[in-house]
Amino acid sequence: MIEDQMAQFYERRGTYPECQAGWYPIILDLDNKIGSIEPGYRVDQVKEKFGGLRFYYDQMSVNDDNRERVDKLVDAAEAKAYTTCEVCGVSDSTVTTSGPYWLKTLCTEHREKRTRS
């Protein structure tokens, strides 16, 4: 179950993502990839900002030789989030929508629900 995996992420990395569950698989996949390169790396913060995923890690916890590789993994995960619904994780027909004080990346269904609310 994804909630159990996120609890394990919290135990390993000491932070819980500040975003909706649709992006949890992206975060877990990224964590596994970085962890295979640098098992003891530390996460500073994971959050949604301006409709995109932001994944901040402690650069000092990653060997200089691996930092560029890790940065590319982070960039790819953040890019994938822009095409993945924050709510449900669907990766087709997503758009970043805006309102007076927010930007969200949502599928058609969740975008329509949000505009009706």
Backbone as JSON, one array per atom type, in Angstrom:
{
  "sequence": "MIEDQMAQFYERRGTYPECQAGWYPIILDLDNKIGSIEPGYRVDQVKEKFGGLRFYYDQMSVNDDNRERVDKLVDAAEAKAYTTCEVCGVSDSTVTTSGPYWLKTLCTEHREKRTRS",
  "N": [[0.84, -1.19, 0.0], [0.48, 2.24, -0.77], [0.53, 4.21, 1.22], [1.87, 2.95, 3.31], [4.38, 2.66, 2.16], [5.07, 5.33, 1.92], [5.23, 5.99, 4.6], [7.47, 4.52, 5.28], [9.33, 5.87, 3.69], [9.33, 8.3, 5.06], [10.43, 7.44, 7.51], [12.99, 6.64, 6.66], [14.03, 8.96, 5.42], [13.29, 11.16, 6.92], [11.47, 13.18, 6.38], [8.25, 14.23, 5.26], [6.45, 14.24, 2.26], [5.06, 17.28, 1.01], [2.66, 17.3, -0.65], [0.08, 16.08, -2.86], [-1.28, 12.71, -3.08], [-1.07, 11.68, -5.69], [1.44, 12.11, -6.7], [3.08, 10.55, -5.18], [4.07, 7.96, -6.13], [6.02, 8.83, -7.98], [7.83, 10.13, -6.33], [8.64, 8.01, -4.65], [9.82, 6.3, -6.53], [11.93, 7.93, -7.41], [13.33, 8.18, -4.98], [14.15, 5.51, -4.62], [15.87, 5.23, -6.82], [17.85, 7.22, -6.34], [18.7, 6.31, -3.85], [19.89, 3.9, -4.56], [22.22, 4.76, -5.63], [23.36, 6.47, -3.72], [23.03, 5.4, -0.77], [22.76, 6.56, 1.82], [21.83, 9.13, 1.48], [20.38, 12.36, 2.22], [17.2, 13.88, 2.57], [15.97, 17.11, 2.24], [13.55, 18.52, 1.75], [10.36, 17.91, 0.29], [7.97, 18.96, -1.93], [5.0, 20.52, -3.33], [5.07, 23.12, -5.62], [4.09, 25.95, -7.31], [2.58, 24.38, -9.08], [4.28, 22.29, -9.65], [6.51, 19.56, -8.83], [8.87, 19.73, -6.23], [11.96, 18.66, -5.23], [14.16, 18.56, -2.79], [17.38, 17.84, -1.81], [20.03, 17.12, 0.53], [22.91, 18.28, -0.55], [25.45, 17.81, 0.38], [25.3, 15.27, 1.3], [25.65, 13.62, -0.78], [28.03, 12.11, -2.78], [30.5, 13.93, -4.54], [31.15, 12.92, -7.07], [28.81, 11.7, -7.83], [26.83, 13.58, -7.87], [25.94, 15.02, -10.19], [24.63, 13.02, -11.62], [22.59, 12.36, -9.8], [21.25, 14.82, -9.71], [20.22, 14.89, -12.33], [18.38, 12.8, -12.18], [16.58, 13.88, -10.31], [15.71, 16.13, -11.76], [14.39, 14.82, -13.89], [12.31, 13.5, -12.52], [10.91, 15.68, -11.47], [10.09, 16.88, -13.85], [8.41, 14.88, -14.84], [6.32, 15.04, -13.03], [4.96, 17.29, -13.88], [3.37, 16.3, -15.84], [1.65, 14.63, -14.63], [-1.2, 13.93, -12.76], [-1.72, 15.53, -9.72], [-3.51, 14.61, -7.83], [-4.56, 11.98, -8.48], [-2.64, 10.62, -9.94], [-2.79, 10.0, -12.64], [-1.46, 10.09, -15.89], [-2.19, 11.14, -18.32], [-3.6, 13.63, -20.37], [-3.16, 15.81, -18.63], [-3.01, 19.07, -17.28], [-1.51, 22.12, -16.28], [-3.2, 24.09, -14.19], [-4.58, 27.26, -13.21], [-5.49, 29.5, -10.59], [-6.71, 32.18, -8.56], [-4.77, 32.13, -6.5], [-3.17, 29.88, -6.85], [-1.48, 27.16, -8.52], [-1.99, 24.16, -10.2], [-1.38, 20.8, -11.16], [-3.38, 18.82, -12.91], [-5.56, 16.11, -13.86], [-8.13, 15.79, -16.38], [-10.58, 15.07, -15.12], [-10.18, 15.8, -12.35], [-9.58, 18.46, -12.64], [-12.0, 19.46, -13.63], [-13.65, 18.91, -11.41], [-12.51, 20.63, -9.56], [-13.06, 23.15, -10.66], [-15.79, 23.22, -10.47], [-16.22, 23.37, -7.78]],
  "CA": [[0.0, 0.0, 0.0], [1.3, 3.43, -0.96], [0.68, 4.93, 2.48], [2.93, 2.26, 4.04], [5.64, 3.01, 1.51], [5.37, 6.71, 2.28], [5.66, 5.97, 6.0], [8.86, 4.05, 5.25], [10.09, 6.99, 3.16], [9.48, 9.23, 6.17], [11.38, 6.86, 8.47], [14.32, 6.65, 6.04], [14.5, 10.28, 5.0], [13.01, 12.17, 7.95], [10.55, 14.22, 5.93], [7.07, 13.71, 4.56], [6.15, 15.15, 1.15], [3.98, 18.25, 1.11], [1.96, 17.26, -1.93], [-0.98, 15.09, -2.85], [-0.87, 11.31, -3.28], [-0.81, 11.33, -7.08], [2.88, 12.19, -6.97], [3.83, 9.63, -4.31], [4.87, 6.99, -6.89], [7.18, 9.51, -8.56], [8.76, 10.36, -5.21], [9.19, 6.72, -4.23], [10.72, 5.84, -7.59], [13.13, 8.77, -7.32], [14.05, 7.79, -3.76], [14.8, 4.23, -4.88], [16.98, 5.45, -7.76], [18.94, 7.93, -5.64], [19.18, 5.41, -2.8], [20.77, 2.87, -5.13], [23.49, 5.43, -5.9], [23.83, 7.01, -2.45], [22.06, 4.88, 0.2], [22.57, 7.4, 3.0], [21.55, 10.53, 1.15], [19.36, 12.98, 3.07], [16.22, 14.73, 1.91], [15.63, 18.32, 2.99], [12.13, 18.86, 1.6], [9.65, 17.51, -0.93], [6.72, 19.71, -1.89], [4.41, 21.06, -4.55], [5.24, 24.57, -5.7], [3.74, 26.47, -8.63], [2.07, 23.29, -9.91], [5.32, 21.31, -9.92], [7.16, 18.87, -7.72], [10.2, 20.19, -5.85], [12.63, 17.64, -4.43], [15.42, 19.15, -2.33], [18.18, 16.93, -1.0], [21.25, 17.68, 1.09], [23.96, 18.01, -1.53], [26.64, 17.3, 1.08], [25.11, 13.84, 1.59], [25.89, 12.91, -2.03], [29.41, 12.19, -3.24], [30.68, 14.85, -5.67], [31.16, 12.15, -8.33], [27.45, 11.25, -8.13], [25.86, 14.68, -7.77], [25.34, 15.33, -11.49], [23.7, 11.92, -11.91], [21.43, 12.54, -8.91], [20.52, 16.01, -10.18], [19.47, 14.51, -13.53], [17.24, 12.01, -11.72], [15.64, 14.83, -9.71], [15.12, 16.9, -12.86], [13.45, 13.96, -14.62], [11.13, 13.28, -11.68], [10.16, 16.93, -11.41], [9.46, 17.04, -15.16], [7.32, 13.91, -14.93], [5.2, 15.52, -12.22], [4.19, 18.27, -14.67], [2.44, 15.57, -16.72], [0.99, 13.66, -13.77], [-2.19, 14.54, -11.87], [-1.33, 15.55, -8.31], [-4.51, 13.94, -7.01], [-4.76, 10.55, -8.73], [-1.48, 10.01, -10.59], [-3.01, 9.76, -14.07], [-0.46, 10.87, -16.62], [-2.66, 11.57, -19.63], [-4.49, 14.78, -20.38], [-2.99, 16.72, -17.5], [-2.61, 20.45, -17.57], [-1.3, 22.95, -15.1], [-4.27, 25.09, -14.15], [-4.31, 28.3, -12.23], [-6.58, 30.24, -9.97], [-6.19, 33.44, -8.02], [-3.62, 31.96, -5.62], [-2.61, 28.53, -6.95], [-1.26, 26.44, -9.76], [-2.13, 22.74, -9.93], [-1.31, 19.91, -12.31], [-4.53, 17.95, -12.69], [-6.19, 15.45, -15.0], [-9.4, 16.42, -16.77], [-11.6, 14.83, -14.09], [-9.94, 16.59, -11.15], [-9.66, 19.87, -13.01], [-13.41, 19.79, -13.67], [-14.17, 18.91, -10.04], [-12.0, 21.82, -8.9], [-13.74, 24.35, -11.17], [-17.18, 23.19, -10.0], [-16.27, 23.59, -6.32]],
  "C": [[0.88, 1.25, 0.0], [1.52, 4.21, 0.34], [1.78, 4.29, 3.34], [4.3, 2.6, 3.47], [6.04, 4.44, 1.85], [5.8, 6.82, 3.74], [7.11, 5.5, 6.09], [9.78, 5.14, 4.7], [10.36, 7.99, 4.28], [10.51, 8.72, 7.18], [12.81, 6.91, 7.94], [14.88, 8.06, 5.87], [14.18, 11.42, 5.96], [12.13, 13.32, 7.52], [9.39, 13.57, 5.2], [6.71, 14.71, 3.47], [4.94, 16.04, 1.41], [3.32, 18.38, -0.26], [0.89, 16.19, -1.83], [-0.47, 13.73, -3.33], [-0.59, 10.92, -4.72], [0.66, 11.35, -7.44], [3.71, 11.25, -6.11], [4.63, 8.59, -5.09], [6.12, 7.61, -7.53], [8.25, 9.7, -7.5], [9.43, 9.06, -4.78], [10.16, 6.16, -5.26], [12.03, 6.63, -7.56], [13.97, 8.38, -6.11], [14.8, 6.47, -3.97], [16.02, 4.41, -5.79], [18.15, 6.16, -7.08], [19.55, 7.03, -4.57], [20.09, 4.31, -3.32], [22.15, 3.45, -5.45], [24.16, 5.86, -4.59], [22.86, 6.59, -1.34], [21.78, 5.8, 1.4], [22.25, 8.85, 2.7], [20.4, 11.05, 2.02], [18.47, 13.91, 2.25], [15.94, 15.92, 2.81], [14.14, 18.6, 2.94], [11.61, 18.33, 0.27], [8.29, 18.2, -0.88], [6.23, 20.04, -3.29], [4.64, 22.56, -4.5], [4.97, 24.99, -7.14], [3.32, 25.35, -9.59], [3.09, 22.23, -10.25], [5.88, 20.69, -8.66], [8.53, 19.5, -7.49], [10.79, 19.16, -4.89], [14.01, 18.19, -4.06], [16.14, 18.13, -1.45], [19.43, 17.65, -0.51], [22.41, 17.31, 0.18], [25.23, 17.47, -0.88], [26.51, 15.81, 1.39], [25.32, 12.97, 0.35], [27.33, 13.17, -2.47], [29.49, 13.09, -4.47], [30.61, 14.13, -7.01], [29.76, 11.74, -8.77], [26.44, 12.38, -8.23], [25.19, 15.0, -9.1], [24.31, 14.27, -11.87], [22.43, 12.04, -11.08], [20.6, 13.73, -9.35], [19.69, 15.7, -11.42], [18.25, 13.67, -13.16], [16.16, 12.92, -11.12], [14.95, 15.63, -10.8], [14.08, 16.08, -13.62], [12.18, 13.72, -13.82], [10.27, 14.54, -11.61], [9.45, 17.19, -12.74], [8.27, 16.1, -15.31], [6.1, 14.38, -14.15], [4.36, 16.53, -12.98], [3.23, 17.6, -15.65], [1.68, 14.5, -15.96], [0.03, 14.38, -12.83], [-1.74, 14.42, -10.42], [-2.26, 14.71, -7.44], [-4.5, 12.43, -7.21], [-3.59, 9.86, -9.42], [-1.65, 9.68, -12.06], [-2.05, 10.65, -14.84], [-0.9, 11.23, -18.04], [-3.62, 12.75, -19.45], [-4.35, 15.68, -19.16], [-2.59, 18.09, -18.0], [-2.36, 21.15, -16.25], [-2.32, 24.06, -15.17], [-3.95, 26.13, -13.1], [-5.6, 28.92, -11.73], [-5.97, 31.5, -9.39], [-4.9, 33.26, -7.21], [-2.94, 30.6, -5.77], [-2.37, 28.1, -8.39], [-1.33, 24.96, -9.39], [-1.98, 21.98, -11.23], [-2.34, 18.81, -12.08], [-4.97, 17.29, -13.99], [-7.52, 16.15, -15.29], [-10.45, 16.27, -15.67], [-11.39, 15.73, -12.88], [-9.93, 18.09, -11.43], [-11.12, 20.31, -13.05], [-14.03, 19.84, -12.29], [-13.75, 20.19, -9.33], [-12.74, 23.07, -9.37], [-15.2, 24.39, -10.75], [-17.29, 23.53, -8.54], [-16.37, 25.06, -5.99]]
}
